[in-house]
């Protein structure tokens, strides 16, 4: 599919051309819903480990298992989820996922108030909420091109990533404050409310996507899954991005799974300070989303991605140097640079995939990549937790952040090092056509 093909232009498309996508009603609703949901997810990223640490006195390995359980569904049902999403209308799938997540996160404070909360329930909630996220995220990535024109996908991805990053600035601080004043379980109740907001925004949207392929045009589920996997495996760009994502996520999550344990038990910080510190470092995501367009204009999409990973990632080596007082600056500076690079890279990669892949394969291609990318996340969490329990938390932080610093070298094994921009379509490799990654 050529990246210059656009969706049918309607009133929303005209408003988007005149004043940016936030003037488009449906995109604005999607942005509000996803930013609110992202805010809730950042509350949970702080609240869930704190519930395990402070309420249930969990070990380092158990805290890491919570992260692993959240991402394990990508390994279990990721591939069939992509084929199912390609067969189903995406907005109803997203609504069901929002409703399920709301109920799951309400169950934790309810169990805590009744005095029956256990580690087993926390693990079950993390696993089931992660399952809902598999379907929601796959459907969401396929649904976005139905809401905006192809040419506006980079802007849409940048705004959605920027909103999520802004929520991450506020969320951890609020999560830490809620945990300190009201108790960590209350933060999970706040997350449940954000799924309600997300669902209401989806219900209010007027965009109607094209119907999925009729049943008579479908093959078996196994064949559809194989089609998506083969497309990724044979494409030199998608293949290297998939391997890079797997290596990067393994090391990123390896240290992030024990980061709160590191800050609480090794550095000696309280819940409120931990939340504020993570909020401060999340500003890197806002910076990355805001600067993605400018960086692509200056360097080109392929070179911009390489710059993010080769320059930003090595700053991760500052994080294990964190100590109380002035030494907290190592955490802030290191995490700011890493997060900025990750978010900028995500904007570039998402926009490329959404314009580059044939529309009828998008769900399966996305989930095939995510199956490998996200499949290493629970492995990274388990590795971080196991090493932290056996050799110590700070040595483990050094090992994992060194892996983050070196992960960008994977990108040099593919064709990106020879190009300024990503190609516009699979057929455009030889002709040298490039995807329009420029925003207004």
TORZA-569242 format. One record per residue: residue in one letter; x, y, z of N, C-alpha, C, O in turn. Coordinates in steps of 0.001 Angstrom, whole numbers, plus 500000, padded with zeros to 6 digits. Atoms other than C-alpha are relative to their C-alpha. Layout:
BEGIN
aXYZXYZXYZXYZ
...
This chain:
BEGIN
x500844498809500000500000500000500000500874501234500000501732501374500871
x499237498776500045501448503347499016499603500921501137498413501112501390
x500288499183498828501740505660502014499306501298499660498812501975500561
x500657498747500336500332508591500056498513499841499779497811500831499577
x501442500209500130496897506972499740499312500531501246499772500260502356
x500672499406498850494468508832501991498630499398500187498019498877499254
x501363500428499708491262507888503725499027500981499372499403502119499095
x500975499094500547488081509369502320499883501258500843499748501186502065
x500037498741499261487979513014503259498578500379500343497704500417499477
x501285499537499511485052514131505336500184501308500715501256501905500621
x499864498760499269484353517160507509501155499964500980501869500955501137
x498897500104499055486807515861510111501333500201499334502232500830499892
x498734499871500704489537515645507516500271501449499643501419501888499704
x499817498587500336488954519270506448500455500784501209501359501614501116
x499607499286498787489167520504510020501437499670500361502191500532500814
x498638500388499667492342518513510505501004500758499138502057501167499628
x499079499296500881493943520168507460500132501459500396501213502034500272
x499959498572499701493036523666508629500672500306501329501392501299501440
x499501499625498683493985523509512289500580498879500816500680499009502036
x499446501091499227495505520205513268498927499018500437497738499338500443
x500942501082499714493918516963514351499152500237501241498056499686501346
x500805499765498802492738518232517721498738500810499695497855500913500546
x501238499342500416490143520272515809498980498993499457497808499320499271
x500899501043500474488682517014514545499324499337501202500001498839502102
x500749500454498830485932515892516930500337498565500379500597498287501550
x499778501401499675486493512140516675501430499748500463501651498986501405
x498634500181499528490256512337516959500165500597501388500868500037502230
x499906499374498671489866514700519917499431499078501079500002498964502163
x500572500942499038487605512182521663500947498813500229501139498372501363
x499055501103499865490081509384520942501201500430500841501673499680501695
x498846499473499270492916511544522263499675500180501491500475499816502352
x500394499815498598491027512467525449499881498650500705500393498470501810
x500185501307499387490044508865526117501308499285500247501513498713501317
x498735500718499848493513507458525527500944500701500958501691500041501680
x499161499284499039495277510213527468499532499745501425500345499554502329
x500541500287498667492951509668530421500333498581500422500735498344501561
x499664501383499693493453505920530230501487499851500278501882499092501164
x498558500035499747497216506461530006500347500551501364501258500057502029
x499810499456498654497020508588533136499709498930501040500465498765501998
x500338501067499066495294505722534921501047498899500019501370498357501076
x498983501052500060497889503239533700501261500397500750501913499549501359
x498820499566499242500682505359535170499727499977501497500631499717502290
x500347500178498590498823505429538465500251498554500420500829498294501476
x499852501419499687498783501633538365501455499575500010501848498739500824
x498588500385500053502468501392537421500713500307501305501698499651501644
x499456499686498681503235503009540782499221499278501091499809498726502022
x500843500519498920500273501774542834500106498486500156500152497987501280
x500012501462499897500409498053541977501252499467500701501126498646501610
x498828500451499233504050497509543054499967500455501455500396499716502342
x500067499513498625503441499671546143499011499195500833499237498964502021
x500937500884499288500409497552547060500714498714500392500594498242501523
x499280501246499721502589494459546779501072500196501069501256499338501933
x498892499761499062505480496030548727499492500369501387499910499782502385
x500399499444498706503655497948551468498860499248500664498837499118501888
x501167500669499417500400496029551924500245498508500204499871497943501231
x499818501447499936501467492453551193501452499587500247501753498396500324
x498586500251499661505248492786551905500643499001499039501315498058499458
x499505500909501033506168491104548622501509500138499822502091501183500115
x498567499999500287509730490172547673500273500681498662499348500975497905
x499607499399501277511673491702544776499532499149498824499042499678497826
x500399500884501091510957488647542625498498500050499768498059500036498618
x501457499947500149507205488808543295499578501307499335498683501313498490
x500318498708500634507105492510542372500312499932498504499546500434497682
x499658500157501420508877491668539111498998499094499291498693499305498117
x500994500893500594506364488855538519498731500751499601498075500385498626
x501180499202500356503569491446538508500183500624498614499260500620497799
x499718499448501333505217493152535533499971498909498951499421499099497866
x499995501108500946505784489808533855498584499544499666498271499273498507
x501380500450500218502129488819534324499233500962499106498379500534498329
x500677499006500830500973492061532696500283499787498520499415500007497675
x499578500123501395502896491296529513499984498575499474500137498366498271
x500013501399500426502687487495529426498935499694498944499192498875498061
x501006500307501028499416487510527392500466500232498569499953499596497648
x499496499805501360501348488832524395500647498721499478500596498452498278
x499375501252500417503221485519524327498966498894499817499164497983499014
x500974501085499996500111483406524893498957500161498889498679499220498144
x501103499799500958497392484973522724500269501112499002499379501491498240
x499714498867500877499169487747520846499715499724498539499056500526497877
x500165500292501429499207486053517436498546499780499601498095500402498639
x501413500118500398495580484860517329499206501283500215498223501520499514
x500712498739499776494484488238518728500047500885498765499057501536498431
x499904499187501209495774489966515598499051499532498916498417500351498251
x500926500530501004493792487651513321498554500260500396497730500593499545
x501364499731499541490662488030515466499624501461499790498513501769499358
x500279498566500156490942491824515408499778500343498536498944501194498226
x500218499753501425491232491769511610498625499506499542498126499944498506
x501309500534500357487931489829511561498844500785500639497701500661500200
x501049499376499191486015492043514041500004501512499837501034502092499495
x500004498535499921484863495677514200500802500437501217500626499895502308
x499007499702498964487531497381516270499434500775501185499823500515502323
x500490499200498877485576499891518343499277499153501035499523499347502226
x500600500865498976483366497241520023501031499183500774500867498959501974
x498940500727499300486512495252520828500619500885501079500845500438502203
x499394499077499047488009498312522515499057500291501166499505500424502305
x500969499738498933484819498964524477499930498834500984499880499040502197
x500021501180499118484725495406525820501255499971500868501182499651502055
x498745499991499238488368495714526874499972501050501102500436500794502214
x500121498964498968487677498981528709499121499530501157499465499727502322
x500919500465498956484752497429530587500654498922500860500523498940502084
x499340501069499245486766494348531572501088500562500910501217500136502058
x498922499417499196489708496438532786499441500765501190499992500706502289
x500640499270498899487416498650534854499642499045501140499961499317502297
x500421500951498975485984495638536703501198499368500702501166499157501914
x498825500628499405489399494080537254500664500905501027501025500454502115
x499297499112499080490928497150538858499126500435501175499652500809502223
x500879499763498859487861497778541018500111498845501006499944499052502208
x499972501167499115488277494261542425501121500073501041500988499499502122
x498878499955499057491619495074544103499677500829501239499819500319502350
x500376499275498781490487497899546419498838499351500735498776499395501964
x501112500679499331487282495963547067500516498862500882500087498726502027
x499435501097499221489277492913548206500822500516501176500809499922502254
x499197499437498908491618495100550268499104500512501127499397500304502305
x500910499479498973488723496800552056499331498866500783498997499031501956
x500611501150499323487250493365552862501044499123500688500701498143501349
x498945500737499322490624492109554069500344498661499392500857497786500090
x499741501295500633490958489284551534500976500110498821501103499165498042
x499076499810501113493543490715549103501221499095500154501776498963501245
x498830500885500010496340488311548151500882500306498797500462500963497844
x499097499893501148499355488233545869499406499284498796499547499750497666
x500629500732501089497468485658543809498996500845499247498932500781498019
x500961499134500678494706488172543102500714501082499198500319501384498072
x499255498972500736497207490864542136500566499424498704500514500069497657
x499457500631501207498855488447539710498901499707498985499101499877497783
x501114500288500913495467487422538271499502501271499330499216501273498133
x500435498723500570494429491060537803501007500478498953500621500921497872
x498971499588500964497756491858536116499909499167498722500034499707497623
x500068500882501163497382488834533808498768500289499144498874500390497922
x501238499771500756493745489486532829499955501406499407499497501590498280
x499939498636500551494232493241532435500977500054498834500755500775497862
x499069500082501125497223492446530244499371499353498785499669499735497654
x500718500634501110495007490189528140499087501005499302499034501067498074
x500855498963500581492520493018527666500829501006499206500393501501498167
x499140499027500688495397495291526680500473499478498650500618500251497703
x499600500585501282496511492875523952498964500320498931499300500802497849
x501062499767500980493146493153522218499783501499499778499589501938498645
x500254498573500149492707496865522930501084500649499144500772501392498213
x498918499326500708496135497918521669500056499575498543500332500396497668
x500020500465501392495912495757518552498868500674499229499071501152498112
x501142499362500658492440497107517723500219501490499832499846502064498810
x499780498553500020493477500668518524500943500403498864500704501401498184
x499059499657501060496429500644516122499380499843498618499757500551497685
x500687500177501282494176499390513324498879501023499846498538501410498728
x501127499069500038491356501780514252500440501423499659499705502154498995
x499545498628500230493442504974514129499991500391498525499534501491498214
x500061499608501406493854504916510310498583500167499465498400500764498405
x501384499767500406490037504800510079499509501358500466498523501877499942
x500419498714499425489808508024512102500679501163499290500071502219499117
x499256498914500642492490510093510333500518499544498643500607498347498369
x499409500314501301493935510282506838501393499418500166502042499655501185
x498656500570499943497143508373506076501056501082500203501992500905500982
x499015498923499903499029511648505676500034500616501389501032501234501760
x500071499428498656497923512680509188500398499008501090500384499361502269
x499645500990498989499030509466510920501212500411500842501185500210502056
x498900499563499131502409510884512040499548501022501038499938500940502203
x500506499010499038500622513868513616499132499333501055499230499653502240
x500857500686499046498039511579515193500801499202501008500524499251502206
x499161500769499088500674509272516632500789500898500939500943500583502119
x499240499079499154502726512211517899499120500585501093499549500694502242
x500890499419498993499714513759519648499573498954501033499491499254502224
x500386501050499055498632510446521174501165499638500910500982499445502112
x498825500282499172502173509708522340500286501165500945500680500959502092
x499783498834499147502475513265523646499019500049501147499395500362502276
x500994500037498935499226512967525576500312498935501024500183499158502228
x499640501076499075500315509646527036501202500378500847501252500076502040
x498814499584499251503680511107528006499669501071501024500202501059502133
x500414498983499032502047514132529627499280499357501178499456499766502326
x500672500718498909499840511755531598501011499310500894500807499215502104
x498973500657499214502975509923532692500758500979500875501338500585501887
x499383498995499146504353513178534046499165500196501257499701500266502362
x500894499728498878501310513734536251499693498728500784499634498755502013
x500490501222499380500316510123536949500837499455501138500294499211502215
x499212500567498907503265508803538993500003500873501252499929500364502370
x500042499121498841503313511878541210498684499911500734498647499836501963
x501320500146499388499592511650541793499859498624500641499305498488501732
x500062501348499442499906507895542291500763499884501301500281499276502257
x499225500015498763502646508350544872499320500771501107499328500339502260
x500706499193498996500661511081546647498780499259500543498539499241501750
x501170500780499568497498508941546705500435498858500910499802498585501931
x499519501123499203499509506008548027500422500445501394500199499738502377
x499509499527498713501038508117550784498866500502500890498913500321502106
x501063499390499207497828509855551880498841499027500231498336498911501347
x501204500835499915495046507349551131500279498496499958499390497694500244
x499686501408500162496879504047550571500118499640498535499410500193497694
x499703500324501400498204502418547392498798499424499259498659499638498055
x501119500627500711494997500474546650499040501028499416498338500739498447
x500898498964500511493102503731546134500413500443498607499570500843497804
x499536499645501336495284504459543113499429499089498937499182499532497815
x500579500932500963493919501354541413498532500308499746498035500081498643
x501386499577500205490364502598541958499948501182499039499055501265498196
x499939498867500928491335505829540198500260499521498578499712500081497628
x499741500557501332492681503766537288498716499431499401498468499588498206
x501260500566500491489324501976537015499105501091499417498438500875498405
x500831498890500486487583505337536577500473500460498620499658500848497783
x499496499540501301489870506216533656499550499089498859499386499552497729
x500517500888501043488702503135531752498541500351499671498100500184498534
x501363499534500259485152504428532146500017501208499070499220501283498135
x499880498814500862486187507760530602500367499588498579499793500095497615
x499589500477501320487917505957527730498819499381499248498633499645498060
x501157500632500634484786503885527031498959501004499558498383500869498479
x500988498975500356482507506925527057500451500800498787499635501156497938
x499481499275501170484773508733524589499844499165498733499481499699497685
x500170500867501163484715505732522241498539499943499563498243499953498368
x501425500035500332480918505581522442499553501275499298498656501238498455
x500414498712500566480674509266521515500558500242498604500124501180497935
x499392499790501309482788508906518348499033499633498886498258498686499021
x500913500207501122480949509077515009500633499233498848499920498739497974
x499323500690501093483594507512512745499554498547499914499517497839500920
x500357501391500231482456504234511232501040499398499051501142499795497891
x498938500604500803485306502088509980499415499071498945498259498657499033
x500424500952501026485107499889506912499777498636500640500544498244501520
x500264501315499394483599496483507743501117499024499699501756499126498652
x498987501032500261485983493521508085499619499154498800498495499215498300
x500254500875501153486299491018505288498852499045500312498781498509501418
x501105500928499760483137488911504869500510498586500217501588498234499740
x499546501356499673483329485324506135500397499168498795501310498348498886
x499685500843501148483367483845502647501387500298499439501946499475498714
x498677499642500489486647485674501923501110499624500977502278499911500714
x499012500316498980488407484350505035500567498605499796499912497711499259
x499378501321499954490829481479505321499996499536501455499303500118502290
x499943500484498623491638479506508454500797500983500862501595501772500355
x499297499125499071492905481298511552501500499771499919502277500725499951
x498566500295500062496254479510511305500626500612498749501737501138498806
x499450499439501238496728480619507694500096501523500081501055502118499588
x499975498545499859495853484221508538501146500438500906501830501420500617
x498875499690499121498333484241511417501317499847499247502199500699499350
x498785500238500757500996482762509148500266501078498965501417501434498714
x499836498944501004500361485417506507500634501232500613501540501824500028
x499428498837499327501094488204508973501440499766500417502278500654500264
x498638500297499568504196486491510345500966499965498824502092500452498925
x499123500058501171505599485820506880500277501389499448501389501673499003
x499796498639500502505072489438505853501096500701500804501964501367500240
x498993499378499135507122490601508838501365499358499784502366500063499655
x498723500709500105509815487926508478500714500294498685501944500302498640
x499392499791501317510375488672504765500360501461499734501152501754498838
x499756498581500258510405492456505008501239500464500774501289500292501992
x498747499662499301513888493834505814499833501084501051500565501096502040
x500208498920499040512558496917507632499226499517501222499636499757502358
x500796500499498885509881495262509735500783498953500800500654498870502021
x499237501048499323512228492380510517500999500593500991501082500143502134
x498984499442499106514997494533511972499338500797501128499843500800502251
x500704499286498943512513496719513878499449499033501041499407499348502230
x500531500999499075511010493578515393501092499464500916500895499366502127
x498894500509499184514354492186516556500490501076500956500768500796502122
x499568498912499128515384495582517894499031500197501160499451500361502305
x500990499824498950512127495938519802500094498924501066499922499204502252
x499888501101499050512604492529521399501195500199500929501072500035502143
x498797499797499190516159493283522573499834501214500917500181501170502097
x500179498775499222515279496797523705499047499788501162499332500212502282
x500976500220498932512221495714525684500530499064501079500236499251502260
x499421500916499018514102492862527354500819500766501034500694500523502234
x499117499278499083516638495269528841499289501159500702499518501409501885
x500747498907499376514312498228529424499166499502501172499227500058502268
x500866500525498950511837496159531410500823499310501079500408499248502236
x499137500625499015514693494326533098500347500932501137500404500509502291
x499734499067498891515542497477535030498735500670500509498639500973501698
x501211499324499558512084499064535100499167499143500954498453499677501802
x500770500884499128510569495991536792500456500084501448499679499810502363
x499498499897498631512784496557539820500337501441500371500939501686501416
x499633498608499755513101500353539581499403500523501304500098501175502083
x500629499503498773510592501095542358500614499319501220500809499961502252
x499305500684498900512205498437544569501369500645500232501778500857501373
x498697499337499917515576500054543797499896501342500721500705501650501596
x500137498671499405514329503522544736499550499932501455499980500747502272
x500512500100498627512507502390547899501015499339500922501287499850502008
x499168500792499086514919499806549316501494500291499884502225500155500864
x498569499746500185518304500748547828500340501465500230501327501784500894
x499743498568499860518069504548547641499344500551501261499809501545501818
x500633499604498756515682504844550608498967501101499868498853501944500758
x500989498952500225512892507010549146498613499546500436498317498351500439
x501378500279499668509264507252550290499118499962498763499549500322497667
x500918500158501134506218506615548106499777501313499264499772501339498033
x500248498711500646505561510309547464501169500451499164500979500960498059
x498809499584500736509145510997546402500201499118498771500586499603497707
x499882500905501143509203507915544181499067500439498878499471500520497718
x500953499558501019506065509079542396500425501298499341500329501445498123
x499550498725500561507414512604541990501206499838499103501317500508498076
x498792500221500790510736511334540684499664499369498653500193499786497622
x500399500636501252509135509077538089499236500995499123499379500997497900
x500712498968500760506842511953537096500975500940499312500786501295498149
x499014499080500577509854514221536554500696499368498806500913500031497792
x499308500656501115511593511662534355499076499784498807499536499681497670
x500949500203501096508415511175532327499878501224499104499307501143498016
x499964498833500884508861514699530994500757499701498711500541500347497685
x499289500382501212511220513031528561499063499559498898499327499799497720
x500973500412501000508200511524526838499328501175499323499097501150498115
x500587498783500569506624514951526365500989500645499035500619501067497939
x498970499415500857509896516253524963500162499177498722500276499730497628
x499828500863501163510239513242522671498861500120499009499092500208497803
x501158499886500894506695513481521289499967501354499309499658501447498121
x500028498654500579506957517238520777501098500201498967500917500937497998
x498876499790500905510322516993519045500114499000498877500998499127498030
x499884501048501021509669513937516870499899500563498592500696500220497719
x500211499439501338508381515918513908501198500817499536501658500682498403
x498855499158500361511219518424513973501223499152499699501968499439498762
x498844500854500219513808515676514246499906499277498662500905499139497955
x500190500684501282512316513804511275500227500965498843500835500593497839
x499784499004501062512280516992509184501497500244499785501963500363498652
x498586499648500096515924517659509972500854498829499507501750499012498683
x499133501139500266517363514148509721499430499003499011500188498291498352
x500649501079500727514809512003507882499540498943500989500121498807502066
x500615500912499041512695509284509476500941498880500436500995498558501623
x499099501102499642515283506459509337501167500502500849501519499882501852
x498868499467499241518173508603510550499558500513501371500306500413502344
x500499499516498718516022510146513278499841498844500988500164498985502168
x500140501167499128515225506677514658501367499530500492501537499229501673
x498656500404499600518904505740514645500587500961501027501235500531501981
x499474499014499057519795508984516424499392499814501388500095499900502395
x500671500193498704517206508348519157500612498831500765500861498926501967
x499545501210499325518511504879519898501498499993500258501945499415501249
x498552500029499824522234505465519474500488501087500955501541500939501577
x499568498888499148522389508764521402499261499990501336499872500202502383
x500783499927498771519540508579523938500201498812500925500295498983502140
x499968501215499178519841504959525119501194499922500946501013499484502082
x498870500112499071523393505171526592499849500817501289500555500552502262
x500228499245498767522121507716529140499436499109501110499455499494502279
x500513500924498989520541504710530904501069499635501018500744499278502150
x498915500370499099523968504059532438500134500955501180500849500651502135
x499991499082498853523440507077534720499104499512501132499345499838502294
x501028500351499016520479505454536509500558499213501184500186499514502318
x499488500731498830522433502930538661500870500844500928501160500417502046
x499201499113499156524526505852539994499155500755501011499698501480501844
x500915499239499152521444507215541797500270499755501483500414498617501929
x499843500026498551521936508053545481499084501055500602498570501898499868
x500848498957499393519950510133547999500578501393499789501774501556499544
x499566498611500127520095513911547761500318500378498574499535500121497660
x499611499521501329521983515394544817500155498855499012500055499057497802
x499832501151500883522550511900543456498742499598499262498805498797498330
x501241500264500729518896511779542390500035500580498592499263500173497724
x499877499403501332519958513911539428500402498960498962500024499075497796
x499637501049500954521487510805537845498758499283499480498648498997498288
x501251500649500384518069509156537839499203500880499052498685500405498042
x500818499087500802516356512227536415500580500162498599499869499997497608
x499379499746501308518850512966533622500023498731499149499689498766497965
x499934501248500750519335509327532630498645499576499469498511499226498296
x501334500430500418515638508503532547499376500971499007498689500546498078
x500522499022500961514723511758530775500476499682498594499682499660497654
x499445500264501335517045510929527890499475498684499430499127498611498251
x500478501298500476515986507286527670498546500088499572498182499615498495
x501430499907500311512267508072527773499771500855498756498935500517497918
x500142499155501193512634510877525209500326499214498743499613499316497744
x499632500805501169514403508501522824498975498927499682498660498693498515
x500989501058500211511864505714523331498724500566499382498200499997498424
x501257499435500507508829507950522737500176500527498578499318500295497727
x499753499528501371510338509645519679500063498826499040499469498863497963
x499928501189500837511198506234518273498652499349499790498366498870498693
x501331500593500137507672504962518964499131500769499018498385500169498244
x500761499183500951506133507875517059500423499666498572499578499477497696
x499485500266501339508369507203514063499608498595499536499143498417498411
x500281501387500382507886503418514084498510499760499782498126499062498844
x501446500204500157504110503546514568499497500603498698498714499981497980
x500445499338501229503610506016511736500479499241498773499738499107497799
x499483500787501121505824503977509425499167498742499802498748498455498680
x500735501264500128504007500700510164498576500220499510498074499446498696
x501402499767500359500528502203509804499837500452498559498783500220497965
x500091499576501398501272503710506389500625498985499046500249498921497876
x499218500920500841503608501004505075499264498683499749499332498136498648
x500606501333500094501573497850505734498675500044499241497923501009499378
x501327500097500623498620496768503553498921500014501087499055499358502121
x501023499780498967495462497752505423499367498692500479499101498539501671
x500669501239499604493917494262505386500896499097500850500414498159501485
x499063500796499202497069492852507042500450500717501266501218500157502049
x499394499163498977497663495628509545499909499392501395500878499426502154
x500154500592498681496254493871512599500967498848500213501595498738501266
x499126501164499874498211490696511930501474500384499970502284499789500680
x498608499547500040501431492525511042500372500646501327501434500368501885
x499721499324498728501197494719514149500193498997501122501144499096501897
x499930500934498886500558491818516469501131498997499811501659498494500803
x498841500867500216503237489640514835501267500665500530502103500013501155
x498857499271499469505783492341515641499914500086501524500908499895502224
x500157499849498560504348492866519105500151498674500728500582498644501880
x499814501313499393504336489134519778501463499797500375501770499282501450
x498573500119499714508130489221519542500460501122500918501167500882501896
x499585498847499193508595492744520945499575499864501453500388499976502371
x500550500053498651506318492310523937500238498646500662500175498529501885
x499735501311499431507093488626524358501238499985500875501340499170501792
x498793499949499174510492489565525786499793500802501282500648500773502167
x500225499178498813508939491905528372499864499154501262500540499442502249
x500034500814498783507913489200530860501323499308500278501674499087501437
x498686500596499786511295487563530293500947501006500655501712500659501554
x499170498963499403513008490861531080499640500251501456500517500433502300
x500439499788498617510907491333534207500472498862500901500962499096502006
x499551501151499213511674487810535414501520500006500173502028499696501250
x498547499945499922515367488226534597500452501055501002501332500813501828
x499658498943499054515529491535536454499709499597501431500524499825502325
x500363500418498653513694490103539456500909498904500529501321498942501689
x499150501110499562515770486912539574501419500473500309502000500085501323
x498660499476499746519087488752539257500018500900501234500952500855502035
x500067499124498829517981491353541803499981499217501301500586499625502293
x500078500816498786517178488615544306501288499237500260501585498912501409
x498812500842499820520437486713543692501293500795500135502125500460500978
x498731499258499951523192489296543068499854501400500565500849502095500768
x500215498661499457521606492455544429499334500913498987499446500709497778
x500793499125500867519450495255543056500885500929499179500689501057497970
x499172499054500757522129497776542113500854499316498932500919499835497817
x499279500687501088524362495276540224499088499612498835499485499673497672
x500954500335501065521267494153538328499659501228499174499532501129497953
x500262498766500730520515497764537406501138500303499022500895500763497906
x498859499776500896524027498035535948499935499081498786500160499526497661
x500050500961501103523608494888533845498908500385498999499139500391497790
x501127499716500883520208495875532471500165501326499257499853501407498069
x499826498713500678521028499516531724501131499929498967501096500643497964
x498973500209501030524186498383529898499377499378498752499744499722497628
x500711500579501135521906496263527723499196501038499236499157501011498006
x500732498909500647519722499313527034500945500837499146500623501182498009
x499045499144500711522787501331526020500478499373498698500773500084497737
x499472500689501181523872498684523499498917499543499022499239499118497913
x501067500580500813520459497725522090499865500648498624499459499984497670
x500134499312501284520524500350519311500895499439498912500650499677497730
x499103500588501005523354498457517597499271499024499089499704498784497962
x500776500937500818520732495975516353499518500675498724499478500042497669
x500527499289501171519356498633513988501030500116498884500665500248497715
x498955499883501019522702498819512199500119498750499151500791498765498120
x499938501241500768522233495231511005499035499993498825499120499111497970
x500982499943501073519375496236508693500292501111499010501360501722499059
x499777499008501053518951498609505747499883501451500452500140502359499661
x500213498626499557518234501677507911501259500843499903501183502036499606
x498761499223499990521871502706508065500326500595498647501154501501498555
x499715499510501358521841503294504291498946500980499499499047501467498373
x501109499169500481518670505402504123499827501239500864500151501251502051
x500397498818499240517578508865505110498602499830500569498333500213501708
x501393500191499609513877507914505250499584498554499802500196497808499037
x500631501286500246511771504803505517499320500010498635498905501070498166
x500728500051501278510238503595502225498506500201500214497990499979501310
x501430499734499914506626504483501472499173498732499983498067498708500524
x500769501232500137505552500918500701500968498862499738502113499107499358
x499114501130500316506974497403500319500479500029498558501616499657498266
x499627499936501415506949497943496555500968501142499727501596501189498670
x499162498829500215508877501178497022501457499814500378502229500770500304
x498599500220499621512144499551498190500940500369498867501869501157499040
x499076499811501117513745499514494755499920501405499435500929501993499046
x500150498677500608512256502790493542500488501106500905500710502226500445
x499494498979499101513427504624496649498959500975500500499317502026501031
x501028499089499493510060506194497503500051500023501513500376499013502138
x499930499860498552509867507489501058498657500385500562497849501041499904
x501278499710499345507022507746503503499944501443500442500944501970500930
x500111498592499627505701511266504162499876500129501525498769500121502063
x499983499934498545506729511578507829499986501445500496500233501693501677
x499966498594499618506467515374507831498639500438500497497616500069499921
x501232499440499476503854517162509923499945501476499686500958502108499385
x500154498574500267502437520602509419500612500810501131500585502040501094
